[in-house]
Amino acid sequence: MKCLKGAKVILKDRIAENLNVYFDEKIRAITSDMPDESCEVIDCKGLFLSTGFIDIHIHGYANTDVADADYEGIKNVSKRLPENGVTAWVPTSITAPMEDVIKVLEVVRKMMPESREWIGAEILGVNVEGPFLNVKRKGAHEASLIIPPSAKAVEDYADVIRLITVAPEKDEGFKNIKRMKELGIIVSLGHSDADYDTAVSSFIDGGIDHITHLFNAQTGLLHRDPGIVGASLVSDVYTELICDTFHVNKNLFPLVYKMKGDKLCIITDCVRAGGMPDGRYMLGSLAFNLNGIKCTLDDGTIAGSVLRMNQGVKNFYENSGCTLWEAVNAASLNPARSIGIDKTKGSIEINKDADFTLFDSDFSIKLTIAGGRTCYEA
């Protein structure tokens, strides 16, 4: 048994001091009782202790792209992400020929159970972002590879697909979306030119309950044409937000916080250039340029981000008006709920997985523990 002692413990509804957190692979006790001599004590020295962050939309990191379907590369991402406080992630594919998307699904299917034993972030499944998009809102996806939604194309991989992005206006009667939902896949509305009414109908009639990176690659909010953004803000759907202050102006964070509450999920949308120097990189089949926090194609189109999750939490906390625990929830508990794993992950509670990250007032990560094992220490 181990004990985290002397931290400001960020629980799901408050910050508590004078609490000790006891764990092995699971959290066993949260109490003010002092550890006995048989317990290994980790002195947190007054730092903030939160549950580990969960990134449900991330294409790569450390010069690896999930789309490469490379086992060792994806494993290296799992080992590197704890430096950003991440203890679990959903590798995200990009528009490609279906045979290449299937290669990603097959390699991640093999890796999921193995990742629970690694000293690194656990792999939770795949987020399939493309090819079932609208060319009008393709963003940094290859237009020639975008195809109509097809549940049949993915039905053999329902066990490994956590999320899938679909443009609902391309699915007549939402028949493929409904079938995906029947298979247990969470369908996210994104890269879509749907109007407000179509978006709301897809929530009600199709069962979509997730929005891919709010504001980006979708119809915007106008006073006579509220679009997907308006539909998301007034509906009870989980909503992703890239909090790098480039994809979305930070002055909109208070609005999103007030409208979405516990349905907000901070994501990074990070690509292979994450953790790398400025330069030229590939996203799927497209080349892009990294300059500071900006990833853009040669024509200026935004091509993902290099956001680190701890920086995203900091950006949202400092600009939204939320509490610290709400900012942490947006990167942990809310994403866990959105993909149905909140019984085991997403908050510091007894019998949940022993996933923790320790950071200072500047959100610099000092220690990360996943499944009870230390996987990063500054």
C-alpha positions as CSV (number, residue, x, y, z in Angstrom):
1,M,0.0,0.0,0.0
2,K,1.1,3.5,-0.8
3,C,0.0,6.9,0.6
4,L,-0.1,10.3,-1.0
5,K,0.3,12.7,1.9
6,G,0.4,16.5,2.3
7,A,-1.4,17.5,-0.9
8,K,-4.2,19.9,-1.7
9,V,-6.5,17.1,-3.0
10,I,-8.8,18.1,-5.8
11,L,-12.0,16.2,-5.4
12,K,-14.9,16.4,-7.9
13,D,-16.7,19.1,-5.9
14,R,-14.1,20.8,-3.7
15,I,-10.4,21.0,-2.7
16,A,-9.6,19.3,0.5
17,E,-6.5,19.6,2.7
18,N,-5.3,17.3,5.5
19,L,-6.4,14.2,3.6
20,N,-4.2,11.2,2.8
21,V,-5.0,9.0,-0.3
22,Y,-4.1,5.3,0.1
23,F,-3.8,3.2,-3.0
24,D,-2.4,0.1,-4.7
25,E,-3.8,-0.3,-8.2
26,K,-7.0,1.1,-6.9
27,I,-7.8,3.9,-4.5
28,R,-8.4,2.2,-1.1
29,A,-9.0,5.0,1.3
30,I,-9.2,8.8,1.5
31,T,-8.8,9.8,5.1
32,S,-7.0,12.0,7.6
33,D,-5.6,8.9,9.3
34,M,-1.9,8.8,9.4
35,P,0.0,6.0,7.5
36,D,1.6,3.2,9.5
37,E,5.2,2.0,9.1
38,S,4.3,-0.6,6.4
39,C,3.0,2.1,4.0
40,E,5.1,3.8,1.4
41,V,4.6,7.5,1.9
42,I,4.8,10.0,-1.0
43,D,5.2,13.5,0.4
44,C,3.2,15.9,-1.9
45,K,4.7,19.0,-0.2
46,G,1.5,21.1,-0.5
47,L,1.1,20.6,-4.3
48,F,-2.2,20.1,-6.0
49,L,-3.2,16.4,-6.4
50,S,-5.9,15.6,-9.0
51,T,-7.1,12.5,-10.7
52,G,-5.2,11.8,-14.0
53,F,-6.4,13.7,-17.1
54,I,-8.2,11.8,-19.8
55,D,-7.7,12.9,-23.4
56,I,-10.5,11.6,-25.6
57,H,-9.4,13.4,-28.9
58,I,-5.6,13.2,-29.6
59,H,-4.0,12.2,-33.0
60,G,-0.4,11.9,-31.8
61,Y,2.5,13.2,-29.8
62,A,6.3,13.1,-29.8
63,N,6.6,12.7,-33.6
64,T,4.1,9.8,-33.8
65,D,0.7,9.9,-35.6
66,V,-1.9,7.4,-34.6
67,A,-2.8,7.1,-38.3
68,D,0.6,5.4,-38.9
69,A,-0.9,2.3,-37.0
70,D,2.6,1.7,-35.6
71,Y,2.6,-0.3,-32.4
72,E,5.8,1.0,-31.0
73,G,5.0,4.6,-31.9
74,I,1.6,4.5,-30.2
75,K,3.2,2.8,-27.2
76,N,5.7,5.6,-27.0
77,V,2.9,8.2,-26.9
78,S,1.4,6.3,-24.0
79,K,4.7,6.5,-22.1
80,R,5.1,10.2,-22.9
81,L,1.6,11.6,-22.2
82,P,2.0,11.3,-18.4
83,E,4.4,14.2,-18.5
84,N,1.3,16.3,-19.3
85,G,-0.7,14.7,-16.5
86,V,-2.6,12.3,-18.8
87,T,-3.2,8.8,-17.5
88,A,-5.6,7.6,-20.1
89,W,-6.3,8.5,-23.8
90,V,-8.3,7.6,-26.9
91,P,-6.0,7.5,-29.9
92,T,-7.7,9.3,-32.7
93,S,-7.5,8.5,-36.4
94,I,-7.9,10.9,-39.3
95,T,-9.6,10.6,-42.7
96,A,-7.9,7.9,-44.8
97,P,-8.9,4.9,-47.0
98,M,-11.0,2.6,-44.9
99,E,-8.4,-0.1,-45.0
100,D,-5.9,2.2,-43.3
101,V,-8.5,3.2,-40.7
102,I,-9.0,-0.5,-40.0
103,K,-5.2,-1.0,-39.5
104,V,-5.4,1.6,-36.7
105,L,-8.4,-0.2,-35.2
106,E,-6.7,-3.5,-35.3
107,V,-3.4,-2.4,-33.8
108,V,-5.2,-0.5,-31.0
109,R,-7.5,-3.5,-30.3
110,K,-4.4,-5.5,-29.6
111,M,-2.8,-2.7,-27.5
112,M,-5.8,-2.0,-25.2
113,P,-5.4,-4.8,-22.7
114,E,-1.7,-4.7,-22.8
115,S,-1.6,-0.9,-22.1
116,R,-3.1,-1.6,-18.6
117,E,0.2,-3.2,-17.7
118,W,2.5,-0.5,-19.1
119,I,4.2,2.3,-17.1
120,G,2.2,4.9,-19.0
121,A,-1.2,6.2,-20.0
122,E,-3.9,3.5,-20.6
123,I,-5.4,3.2,-24.1
124,L,-9.2,3.3,-23.9
125,G,-10.1,2.6,-27.6
126,V,-10.2,4.6,-30.8
127,N,-11.7,7.9,-31.7
128,V,-12.5,7.6,-35.5
129,E,-12.5,11.2,-36.9
130,G,-13.2,10.7,-40.6
131,P,-13.9,9.7,-43.2
132,F,-17.7,10.2,-42.7
133,L,-17.5,14.0,-42.9
134,N,-18.7,16.8,-45.1
135,V,-16.2,18.1,-47.6
136,K,-17.5,21.6,-47.1
137,R,-16.2,21.5,-43.5
138,K,-13.2,19.1,-44.0
139,G,-10.6,21.2,-42.2
140,A,-7.3,19.4,-42.4
141,H,-8.8,16.2,-43.8
142,E,-8.1,15.0,-47.4
143,A,-11.2,15.8,-49.4
144,S,-10.8,13.0,-51.9
145,L,-11.0,10.4,-49.1
146,I,-14.2,11.6,-47.5
147,I,-17.1,9.1,-48.0
148,P,-20.8,8.9,-46.9
149,P,-21.4,7.4,-43.4
150,S,-21.4,3.6,-43.3
151,A,-22.2,1.6,-40.2
152,K,-21.3,-1.6,-42.1
153,A,-17.8,-0.4,-42.6
154,V,-17.1,-0.2,-38.9
155,E,-19.5,-2.8,-37.3
156,D,-16.8,-5.4,-36.9
157,Y,-14.8,-2.9,-34.7
158,A,-17.5,-1.7,-32.4
159,D,-15.6,-3.2,-29.5
160,V,-12.6,-0.9,-30.0
161,I,-14.3,2.3,-31.3
162,R,-15.2,4.7,-28.4
163,L,-16.2,7.6,-30.6
164,I,-16.8,8.3,-34.2
165,T,-17.4,11.6,-35.9
166,V,-20.2,11.9,-38.5
167,A,-21.7,14.8,-40.5
168,P,-25.4,13.9,-39.9
169,E,-26.7,15.8,-43.0
170,K,-24.8,13.2,-45.0
171,D,-26.8,10.3,-43.4
172,E,-30.4,10.2,-44.7
173,G,-32.8,9.5,-41.9
174,F,-29.7,9.0,-39.6
175,K,-29.9,5.3,-40.4
176,N,-26.2,4.7,-40.1
177,I,-25.9,6.9,-37.0
178,K,-28.7,4.9,-35.4
179,R,-27.0,1.6,-36.3
180,M,-23.7,2.8,-34.8
181,K,-25.4,3.7,-31.6
182,E,-27.0,0.2,-31.5
183,L,-23.5,-1.2,-31.8
184,G,-22.5,0.8,-28.7
185,I,-20.5,3.4,-30.5
186,I,-20.8,7.0,-29.3
187,V,-21.4,9.2,-32.3
188,S,-20.1,12.7,-32.4
189,L,-21.3,15.5,-34.6
190,G,-18.4,17.2,-36.4
191,H,-16.9,18.4,-39.6
192,S,-20.4,19.2,-40.6
193,D,-22.4,21.8,-42.5
194,A,-25.6,20.9,-40.8
195,D,-28.0,23.8,-39.8
196,Y,-29.4,24.2,-36.3
197,D,-32.6,22.1,-37.0
198,T,-30.6,19.2,-38.5
199,A,-28.2,19.2,-35.6
200,V,-31.0,19.1,-33.0
201,S,-32.8,16.4,-35.0
202,S,-29.7,14.3,-35.0
203,F,-29.6,14.5,-31.2
204,I,-33.3,13.6,-30.8
205,D,-33.8,11.1,-33.7
206,G,-30.3,9.8,-34.3
207,G,-29.0,9.6,-30.7
208,I,-25.9,11.8,-31.2
209,D,-24.8,13.1,-27.8
210,H,-21.3,14.4,-28.5
211,I,-19.8,17.4,-30.4
212,T,-16.4,17.3,-32.0
213,H,-14.2,20.4,-31.2
214,L,-16.8,23.1,-30.7
215,F,-16.6,26.1,-33.1
216,N,-14.1,24.3,-35.4
217,A,-15.1,22.8,-38.8
218,Q,-18.9,23.3,-38.2
219,T,-21.6,25.9,-38.8
220,G,-21.2,28.8,-36.4
221,L,-23.5,30.8,-34.2
222,L,-25.5,33.6,-35.9
223,H,-28.6,35.3,-34.4
224,R,-30.9,34.1,-37.2
225,D,-28.9,30.9,-38.0
226,P,-27.7,29.4,-34.7
227,G,-25.9,26.5,-36.5
228,I,-24.2,23.5,-34.8
229,V,-22.6,25.8,-32.2
230,G,-26.0,27.1,-31.1
231,A,-27.4,23.6,-31.0
232,S,-24.6,22.4,-28.9
233,L,-24.8,25.3,-26.4
234,V,-28.5,24.9,-25.7
235,S,-28.6,21.0,-25.8
236,D,-27.6,18.4,-23.3
237,V,-24.7,17.0,-25.3
238,Y,-21.1,16.4,-24.4
239,T,-19.0,19.1,-26.1
240,E,-15.3,19.1,-26.8
241,L,-13.2,22.3,-26.6
242,I,-9.6,22.8,-27.7
243,C,-8.3,25.2,-25.0
244,D,-5.1,26.3,-26.7
245,T,-6.5,29.9,-27.1
246,F,-5.8,29.6,-30.9
247,H,-8.6,27.3,-32.0
248,V,-11.1,29.2,-29.8
249,N,-10.6,32.7,-28.5
250,K,-10.2,32.6,-24.7
251,N,-12.9,35.3,-24.3
252,L,-15.4,32.7,-25.3
253,F,-14.4,30.3,-22.5
254,P,-16.8,31.9,-19.9
255,L,-19.8,31.5,-22.3
256,V,-19.0,27.8,-22.9
257,Y,-18.4,27.2,-19.2
258,K,-21.8,28.7,-18.3
259,M,-23.7,26.9,-21.0
260,K,-22.1,23.5,-20.9
261,G,-21.2,22.9,-17.2
262,D,-20.4,19.3,-16.6
263,K,-20.9,18.4,-20.3
264,L,-17.7,20.2,-21.3
265,C,-14.7,18.1,-22.3
266,I,-11.3,19.7,-22.7
267,I,-9.4,18.0,-25.5
268,T,-6.0,18.6,-27.0
269,D,-6.6,17.5,-30.7
270,C,-2.8,17.1,-30.5
271,V,-0.9,15.9,-33.6
272,R,2.5,14.3,-34.0
273,A,4.2,17.7,-33.6
274,G,3.2,17.8,-30.0
275,G,6.4,18.0,-27.8
276,M,8.5,18.7,-30.9
277,P,10.2,21.8,-32.2
278,D,8.8,24.1,-34.9
279,G,9.0,22.7,-38.3
280,R,7.2,20.8,-41.0
281,Y,5.2,17.6,-40.2
282,M,2.6,15.3,-41.6
283,L,-1.0,14.8,-40.5
284,G,-2.3,11.7,-42.2
285,S,-1.5,12.4,-45.9
286,L,-1.2,16.2,-45.5
287,A,1.8,18.3,-44.7
288,F,1.6,21.1,-42.1
289,N,3.8,23.7,-40.5
290,L,4.2,24.2,-36.7
291,N,5.0,27.7,-35.6
292,G,4.6,28.2,-31.8
293,I,1.1,26.9,-30.8
294,K,-0.2,27.1,-34.4
295,C,-0.4,24.1,-36.8
296,T,-1.5,25.1,-40.3
297,L,-1.5,23.7,-43.8
298,D,0.2,25.7,-46.5
299,D,-3.2,27.4,-47.3
300,G,-3.6,28.5,-43.6
301,T,-6.1,25.8,-42.6
302,I,-5.7,24.8,-39.0
303,A,-4.3,21.3,-38.7
304,G,-4.8,20.2,-35.1
305,S,-2.7,21.4,-32.2
306,V,0.3,20.9,-30.0
307,L,-1.6,21.5,-26.8
308,R,-0.5,19.7,-23.7
309,M,-3.5,18.8,-21.5
310,N,-2.1,20.5,-18.3
311,Q,-1.8,23.7,-20.3
312,G,-5.3,23.3,-21.6
313,V,-6.6,23.0,-18.0
314,K,-4.7,26.0,-17.0
315,N,-5.9,28.1,-19.9
316,F,-9.5,27.2,-19.2
317,Y,-9.2,27.8,-15.5
318,E,-7.6,31.2,-15.9
319,N,-10.0,32.4,-18.5
320,S,-13.5,30.9,-17.9
321,G,-14.4,31.9,-14.3
322,C,-14.7,28.2,-13.2
323,T,-13.4,26.7,-10.0
324,L,-10.2,24.6,-10.1
325,W,-12.1,21.4,-9.6
326,E,-14.4,22.2,-12.4
327,A,-11.4,22.8,-14.7
328,V,-10.0,19.4,-13.6
329,N,-13.3,17.7,-14.1
330,A,-13.5,19.0,-17.7
331,A,-10.3,17.1,-18.4
332,S,-11.1,14.0,-16.4
333,L,-14.6,13.3,-15.0
334,N,-16.6,14.8,-17.8
335,P,-14.6,12.9,-20.6
336,A,-14.9,9.7,-18.5
337,R,-18.7,10.1,-18.3
338,S,-18.9,11.0,-22.0
339,I,-17.4,7.6,-23.0
340,G,-19.0,5.6,-20.1
341,I,-15.9,4.8,-17.9
342,D,-16.7,7.1,-14.9
343,K,-17.3,4.1,-12.6
344,T,-13.5,3.4,-12.7
345,K,-11.9,6.7,-13.8
346,G,-12.3,10.4,-13.7
347,S,-12.1,11.4,-10.0
348,I,-10.4,10.6,-6.7
349,E,-12.9,8.2,-5.1
350,I,-12.6,4.9,-3.3
351,N,-12.3,1.8,-5.6
352,K,-11.6,3.9,-8.7
353,D,-8.3,3.3,-10.6
354,A,-5.3,4.9,-8.8
355,D,-4.7,7.5,-11.5
356,F,-3.2,10.7,-10.2
357,T,-1.2,13.8,-11.3
358,L,0.5,16.2,-9.0
359,F,1.1,19.8,-10.1
360,D,2.0,23.3,-8.8
361,S,0.2,26.6,-9.1
362,D,1.5,27.0,-12.6
363,F,0.1,23.6,-13.6
364,S,3.6,22.2,-14.1
365,I,3.4,18.4,-13.7
366,K,5.6,17.1,-10.9
367,L,4.4,13.5,-10.7
368,T,2.0,11.2,-12.5
369,I,0.7,7.8,-11.4
370,A,-1.4,5.5,-13.6
371,G,-2.9,2.3,-12.3
372,G,-0.9,2.7,-9.1
373,R,2.5,2.9,-10.9
374,T,4.6,6.0,-11.1
375,C,5.0,6.8,-14.8
376,Y,6.4,10.3,-14.7
377,E,8.4,12.3,-12.2
378,A,9.8,15.7,-12.8
